[in-house]
Amino acid sequence: MKIALCVKQVPDTDDIKWTENNTMQREGVESIINPYDVYAIEAALKLNGQITVYTMGPLQAAEMLKSIIALGADKGVLISDKKFAGADTFATGKTISAAIKKDMPDLIICGQFATDGDTGQTGPCIASLLGIPQVTFVKEIIECSDNKVKVLRVLEDGEEKVEVTLPALICILKSDFEPSRAKINGIIKAQETEIEVLTLEDLDLTADEAGIKGSPTYVSKAFRPEVKHFGQKYEGAEIIYDKLKEIGVING
C-alpha cells in the first residue's frame, strides 16, 4: 500500500511576524511539526505500507521531513518555491494535490487542523481536487486493506464507524497514545535519504494558480488581540465574605 502523509511546520513562537500582504512569515522562524500531524504520523506508521511524507514550505522544512523518515517513513517530498508564498488553504490544497498526483497513493493521511490557522480545510480540499472520498475527525484507524479503510470518527454527539473505498483521504484528530521516538537505525537512514524538492515548474500548475495569486481568500488585516484583565482588590476577611455573598458564591 502506498501512503501519502501530509504534514506542516507551524511557528514555535507567539511572536508571529506578518508580511506586507498580511500572510504569516515562515522563513527564518523557529518551527515545529504541527501537533495534529504528530498523530497523523503515528497513524501512518501503524499501517503496513510505503510512506511518502509531503510538506509545503521553505527549504528549512527538509529537516522536519528527515525527522519523520527517522521515525519510519520511506521518502520525503518538499514542495518549495517562492511562488507558493502567501497561499491560502485552497491554493495550498491545489499545490499539494498536484504534487501527490505525480505518484498517486492508495491512502492520504493528514492532521485534522493546523495550529497556525485552525481551519481544517486543506485536507478536504486535497481530496476534492483529486476526486477521492474523504473522512474527517478520525480518532482511530480500525482496519486497512488493499481496497478499503475502516475508521472511527468523532461526531458532536458521539462516535461512528465508517468504511471507505480506496483511494481516499482521512484527517486525524489528536489521540491519547504516546508518539514514537526515532531509533538509531532510523536516524542513520534519514541522514542518508535525499529529500525530493518540487518547484512550480515540476507541477502541472501556472503561477496564477499558486501562492497569493491563486488564493481567493484575502487577509485585509492581521493583528494580535489585546489581552485585558479586569478585577478589583479587596482587603479584610469581612469585606471578602460580604462580596462573595453578594455575587452568590456563599449562600446564607
DOSE-361372 format. One record per residue (C-alpha): residue number from 1; x, y, z; chain; residue in three letters. Coordinates in steps of 0.5 Angstrom, whole numbers. Example, Ala and Ser with C-alpha at 12.3 -4.5 7.8 and 13.67 -1.06 7.14 Angstrom:
2
+-----+-------+-------+-------+--------+--------+
: num :     x :     y :     z : chaine : residu :
+-----+-------+-------+-------+--------+--------+
:   1 :    25 :    -9 :    16 :      A :    ALA :
:   2 :    27 :    -2 :    14 :      A :    SER :
+-----+-------+-------+-------+--------+--------+
This chain:
252
+-----+-------+-------+-------+--------+--------+
: num :     x :     y :     z : chaine : residu :
+-----+-------+-------+-------+--------+--------+
:   1 :     0 :     0 :     0 :      A :    MET :
:   2 :     2 :     7 :    -2 :      A :    LYS :
:   3 :     1 :    12 :     4 :      A :    ILE :
:   4 :     2 :    20 :     3 :      A :    ALA :
:   5 :     3 :    23 :     9 :      A :    LEU :
:   6 :     2 :    31 :     9 :      A :    CYS :
:   7 :     5 :    35 :    15 :      A :    VAL :
:   8 :     6 :    42 :    16 :      A :    LYS :
:   9 :    11 :    46 :    20 :      A :    GLN :
:  10 :     8 :    52 :    25 :      A :    VAL :
:  11 :    11 :    57 :    28 :      A :    PRO :
:  12 :    14 :    55 :    35 :      A :    ASP :
:  13 :    13 :    62 :    38 :      A :    THR :
:  14 :     8 :    67 :    40 :      A :    ASP :
:  15 :    12 :    73 :    36 :      A :    ASP :
:  16 :     9 :    72 :    30 :      A :    ILE :
:  17 :    11 :    76 :    24 :      A :    LYS :
:  18 :     7 :    78 :    18 :      A :    TRP :
:  19 :     9 :    80 :    11 :      A :    THR :
:  20 :     6 :    86 :     7 :      A :    GLU :
:  21 :     0 :    82 :     5 :      A :    ASN :
:  22 :    -2 :    80 :    12 :      A :    ASN :
:  23 :     0 :    73 :    11 :      A :    THR :
:  24 :     5 :    69 :    16 :      A :    MET :
:  25 :    12 :    70 :    15 :      A :    GLN :
:  26 :    15 :    63 :    15 :      A :    ARG :
:  27 :    22 :    63 :    13 :      A :    GLU :
:  28 :    27 :    64 :    19 :      A :    GLY :
:  29 :    22 :    63 :    24 :      A :    VAL :
:  30 :    23 :    57 :    29 :      A :    GLU :
:  31 :    18 :    52 :    27 :      A :    SER :
:  32 :    16 :    45 :    30 :      A :    ILE :
:  33 :    11 :    40 :    27 :      A :    ILE :
:  34 :     4 :    41 :    27 :      A :    ASN :
:  35 :     1 :    38 :    34 :      A :    PRO :
:  36 :    -4 :    34 :    30 :      A :    TYR :
:  37 :     0 :    32 :    25 :      A :    ASP :
:  38 :     4 :    28 :    30 :      A :    VAL :
:  39 :    -2 :    24 :    31 :      A :    TYR :
:  40 :    -3 :    23 :    23 :      A :    ALA :
:  41 :     5 :    21 :    23 :      A :    ILE :
:  42 :     3 :    15 :    28 :      A :    GLU :
:  43 :    -3 :    13 :    25 :      A :    ALA :
:  44 :     1 :    12 :    18 :      A :    ALA :
:  45 :     7 :     8 :    22 :      A :    LEU :
:  46 :     2 :     3 :    25 :      A :    LYS :
:  47 :     0 :     1 :    18 :      A :    LEU :
:  48 :     4 :    -4 :    13 :      A :    ASN :
:  49 :     5 :     1 :     7 :      A :    GLY :
:  50 :    11 :     5 :     4 :      A :    GLN :
:  51 :    10 :    12 :     7 :      A :    ILE :
:  52 :    12 :    19 :     3 :      A :    THR :
:  53 :    12 :    25 :     7 :      A :    VAL :
:  54 :    10 :    31 :     4 :      A :    TYR :
:  55 :    10 :    38 :     6 :      A :    THR :
:  56 :    10 :    45 :     3 :      A :    MET :
:  57 :    14 :    51 :     6 :      A :    GLY :
:  58 :    21 :    54 :     6 :      A :    PRO :
:  59 :    27 :    50 :     5 :      A :    LEU :
:  60 :    29 :    49 :    12 :      A :    GLN :
:  61 :    23 :    44 :    13 :      A :    ALA :
:  62 :    27 :    39 :    10 :      A :    ALA :
:  63 :    30 :    38 :    17 :      A :    GLU :
:  64 :    23 :    36 :    19 :      A :    MET :
:  65 :    22 :    31 :    13 :      A :    LEU :
:  66 :    28 :    28 :    15 :      A :    LYS :
:  67 :    26 :    27 :    23 :      A :    SER :
:  68 :    20 :    24 :    20 :      A :    ILE :
:  69 :    24 :    19 :    16 :      A :    ILE :
:  70 :    28 :    17 :    22 :      A :    ALA :
:  71 :    21 :    15 :    25 :      A :    LEU :
:  72 :    20 :    10 :    20 :      A :    GLY :
:  73 :    17 :    14 :    14 :      A :    ALA :
:  74 :    21 :    12 :     7 :      A :    ASP :
:  75 :    21 :    18 :     3 :      A :    LYS :
:  76 :    20 :    26 :     4 :      A :    GLY :
:  77 :    18 :    31 :    -1 :      A :    VAL :
:  78 :    19 :    38 :     0 :      A :    LEU :
:  79 :    14 :    43 :    -4 :      A :    ILE :
:  80 :    18 :    49 :    -4 :      A :    SER :
:  81 :    18 :    55 :    -9 :      A :    ASP :
:  82 :    18 :    63 :    -7 :      A :    LYS :
:  83 :    12 :    63 :   -12 :      A :    LYS :
:  84 :     8 :    59 :    -7 :      A :    PHE :
:  85 :     9 :    64 :    -1 :      A :    ALA :
:  86 :     2 :    67 :     1 :      A :    GLY :
:  87 :    -2 :    61 :    -1 :      A :    ALA :
:  88 :    -9 :    61 :     3 :      A :    ASP :
:  89 :   -12 :    54 :     4 :      A :    THR :
:  90 :   -15 :    53 :    -3 :      A :    PHE :
:  91 :    -8 :    55 :    -6 :      A :    ALA :
:  92 :    -4 :    50 :    -1 :      A :    THR :
:  93 :    -9 :    44 :    -3 :      A :    GLY :
:  94 :    -8 :    45 :   -10 :      A :    LYS :
:  95 :    -1 :    46 :   -10 :      A :    THR :
:  96 :     0 :    39 :    -5 :      A :    ILE :
:  97 :    -5 :    35 :    -9 :      A :    SER :
:  98 :    -1 :    37 :   -16 :      A :    ALA :
:  99 :     5 :    34 :   -12 :      A :    ALA :
: 100 :     1 :    28 :   -10 :      A :    ILE :
: 101 :    -2 :    27 :   -16 :      A :    LYS :
: 102 :     5 :    25 :   -19 :      A :    LYS :
: 103 :     5 :    19 :   -15 :      A :    ASP :
: 104 :    -2 :    18 :   -13 :      A :    MET :
: 105 :    -2 :    14 :    -7 :      A :    PRO :
: 106 :    -8 :     9 :    -4 :      A :    ASP :
: 107 :    -9 :    13 :     2 :      A :    LEU :
: 108 :    -7 :    20 :     4 :      A :    ILE :
: 109 :    -7 :    22 :    12 :      A :    ILE :
: 110 :    -7 :    29 :    14 :      A :    CYS :
: 111 :    -8 :    32 :    21 :      A :    GLY :
: 112 :   -15 :    35 :    22 :      A :    GLN :
: 113 :   -12 :    42 :    24 :      A :    PHE :
: 114 :    -6 :    46 :    24 :      A :    ALA :
: 115 :    -5 :    51 :    30 :      A :    THR :
: 116 :    -3 :    57 :    26 :      A :    ASP :
: 117 :   -10 :    57 :    22 :      A :    GLY :
: 118 :   -14 :    52 :    25 :      A :    ASP :
: 119 :   -19 :    52 :    19 :      A :    THR :
: 120 :   -19 :    44 :    18 :      A :    GLY :
: 121 :   -20 :    46 :    10 :      A :    GLN :
: 122 :   -13 :    44 :     7 :      A :    THR :
: 123 :   -14 :    36 :     7 :      A :    GLY :
: 124 :   -21 :    36 :     5 :      A :    PRO :
: 125 :   -19 :    41 :    -1 :      A :    CYS :
: 126 :   -14 :    36 :    -3 :      A :    ILE :
: 127 :   -19 :    30 :    -3 :      A :    ALA :
: 128 :   -24 :    35 :    -7 :      A :    SER :
: 129 :   -19 :    37 :   -12 :      A :    LEU :
: 130 :   -16 :    29 :   -13 :      A :    LEU :
: 131 :   -23 :    27 :   -14 :      A :    GLY :
: 132 :   -23 :    22 :    -8 :      A :    ILE :
: 133 :   -27 :    21 :    -2 :      A :    PRO :
: 134 :   -25 :    24 :     5 :      A :    GLN :
: 135 :   -27 :    22 :    12 :      A :    VAL :
: 136 :   -25 :    28 :    17 :      A :    THR :
: 137 :   -25 :    28 :    25 :      A :    PHE :
: 138 :   -22 :    21 :    25 :      A :    VAL :
: 139 :   -20 :    18 :    32 :      A :    LYS :
: 140 :   -17 :    11 :    30 :      A :    GLU :
: 141 :   -16 :     7 :    24 :      A :    ILE :
: 142 :   -19 :     1 :    26 :      A :    ILE :
: 143 :   -18 :    -3 :    20 :      A :    GLU :
: 144 :   -14 :    -2 :    13 :      A :    CYS :
: 145 :   -13 :    -7 :     7 :      A :    SER :
: 146 :   -11 :    -6 :     0 :      A :    ASP :
: 147 :   -18 :    -3 :    -2 :      A :    ASN :
: 148 :   -21 :     0 :     4 :      A :    LYS :
: 149 :   -20 :     3 :    10 :      A :    VAL :
: 150 :   -25 :     3 :    16 :      A :    LYS :
: 151 :   -24 :     8 :    22 :      A :    VAL :
: 152 :   -27 :    11 :    28 :      A :    LEU :
: 153 :   -29 :    18 :    27 :      A :    ARG :
: 154 :   -32 :    23 :    33 :      A :    VAL :
: 155 :   -38 :    27 :    32 :      A :    LEU :
: 156 :   -41 :    32 :    36 :      A :    GLU :
: 157 :   -46 :    27 :    40 :      A :    ASP :
: 158 :   -42 :    21 :    40 :      A :    GLY :
: 159 :   -38 :    17 :    35 :      A :    GLU :
: 160 :   -39 :    13 :    29 :      A :    GLU :
: 161 :   -35 :     7 :    25 :      A :    LYS :
: 162 :   -34 :     9 :    17 :      A :    VAL :
: 163 :   -32 :     5 :    12 :      A :    GLU :
: 164 :   -29 :     8 :     5 :      A :    VAL :
: 165 :   -26 :     5 :    -1 :      A :    THR :
: 166 :   -19 :     7 :    -3 :      A :    LEU :
: 167 :   -16 :    11 :    -6 :      A :    PRO :
: 168 :   -18 :    16 :     0 :      A :    ALA :
: 169 :   -16 :    21 :     5 :      A :    LEU :
: 170 :   -17 :    22 :    12 :      A :    ILE :
: 171 :   -16 :    27 :    17 :      A :    CYS :
: 172 :   -13 :    25 :    24 :      A :    ILE :
: 173 :   -15 :    28 :    31 :      A :    LEU :
: 174 :   -11 :    28 :    37 :      A :    LYS :
: 175 :   -11 :    22 :    41 :      A :    SER :
: 176 :    -8 :    19 :    48 :      A :    ASP :
: 177 :    -2 :    15 :    45 :      A :    PHE :
: 178 :     5 :    17 :    46 :      A :    GLU :
: 179 :     8 :    19 :    40 :      A :    PRO :
: 180 :    14 :    15 :    37 :      A :    SER :
: 181 :    21 :    16 :    38 :      A :    ARG :
: 182 :    27 :    15 :    33 :      A :    ALA :
: 183 :    32 :    10 :    34 :      A :    LYS :
: 184 :    39 :    10 :    32 :      A :    ILE :
: 185 :    38 :     6 :    25 :      A :    ASN :
: 186 :    32 :    11 :    23 :      A :    GLY :
: 187 :    37 :    17 :    25 :      A :    ILE :
: 188 :    42 :    14 :    20 :      A :    ILE :
: 189 :    37 :    12 :    15 :      A :    LYS :
: 190 :    34 :    20 :    15 :      A :    ALA :
: 191 :    41 :    22 :    14 :      A :    GLN :
: 192 :    43 :    18 :     8 :      A :    GLU :
: 193 :    36 :    20 :     5 :      A :    THR :
: 194 :    36 :    25 :     0 :      A :    GLU :
: 195 :    29 :    30 :     0 :      A :    ILE :
: 196 :    26 :    31 :    -6 :      A :    GLU :
: 197 :    24 :    38 :    -8 :      A :    VAL :
: 198 :    19 :    40 :   -12 :      A :    LEU :
: 199 :    18 :    47 :   -15 :      A :    THR :
: 200 :    13 :    51 :   -19 :      A :    LEU :
: 201 :    16 :    48 :   -26 :      A :    GLU :
: 202 :    15 :    41 :   -23 :      A :    ASP :
: 203 :     8 :    41 :   -22 :      A :    LEU :
: 204 :     2 :    42 :   -27 :      A :    ASP :
: 205 :     0 :    49 :   -25 :      A :    LEU :
: 206 :     1 :    56 :   -27 :      A :    THR :
: 207 :     4 :    62 :   -23 :      A :    ALA :
: 208 :    -3 :    65 :   -23 :      A :    ASP :
: 209 :    -6 :    58 :   -19 :      A :    GLU :
: 210 :    -1 :    58 :   -14 :      A :    ALA :
: 211 :     1 :    62 :    -8 :      A :    GLY :
: 212 :    -2 :    69 :    -6 :      A :    ILE :
: 213 :    -4 :    70 :   -14 :      A :    LYS :
: 214 :    -8 :    63 :   -13 :      A :    GLY :
: 215 :   -11 :    65 :    -7 :      A :    SER :
: 216 :   -19 :    67 :    -7 :      A :    PRO :
: 217 :   -18 :    69 :     1 :      A :    THR :
: 218 :   -15 :    76 :     2 :      A :    TYR :
: 219 :   -13 :    78 :     9 :      A :    VAL :
: 220 :   -15 :    85 :    10 :      A :    SER :
: 221 :   -12 :    86 :    17 :      A :    LYS :
: 222 :    -8 :    82 :    22 :      A :    ALA :
: 223 :    -7 :    84 :    29 :      A :    PHE :
: 224 :    -6 :    81 :    36 :      A :    ARG :
: 225 :   -12 :    81 :    40 :      A :    PRO :
: 226 :   -11 :    86 :    46 :      A :    GLU :
: 227 :   -11 :    82 :    53 :      A :    VAL :
: 228 :   -15 :    86 :    58 :      A :    LYS :
: 229 :   -15 :    84 :    66 :      A :    HIS :
: 230 :   -21 :    86 :    70 :      A :    PHE :
: 231 :   -21 :    86 :    77 :      A :    GLY :
: 232 :   -22 :    89 :    84 :      A :    GLN :
: 233 :   -18 :    89 :    90 :      A :    LYS :
: 234 :   -21 :    87 :    97 :      A :    TYR :
: 235 :   -17 :    87 :   104 :      A :    GLU :
: 236 :   -20 :    84 :   110 :      A :    GLY :
: 237 :   -24 :    78 :   111 :      A :    ALA :
: 238 :   -31 :    81 :   113 :      A :    GLU :
: 239 :   -31 :    85 :   106 :      A :    ILE :
: 240 :   -29 :    79 :   102 :      A :    ILE :
: 241 :   -34 :    75 :   106 :      A :    TYR :
: 242 :   -39 :    80 :   104 :      A :    ASP :
: 243 :   -37 :    81 :    97 :      A :    LYS :
: 244 :   -37 :    73 :    96 :      A :    LEU :
: 245 :   -44 :    73 :    99 :      A :    LYS :
: 246 :   -46 :    79 :    94 :      A :    GLU :
: 247 :   -45 :    75 :    88 :      A :    ILE :
: 248 :   -48 :    69 :    90 :      A :    GLY :
: 249 :   -41 :    65 :    92 :      A :    VAL :
: 250 :   -43 :    64 :    99 :      A :    ILE :
: 251 :   -51 :    62 :   101 :      A :    ASN :
: 252 :   -54 :    64 :   107 :      A :    GLY :
+-----+-------+-------+-------+--------+--------+
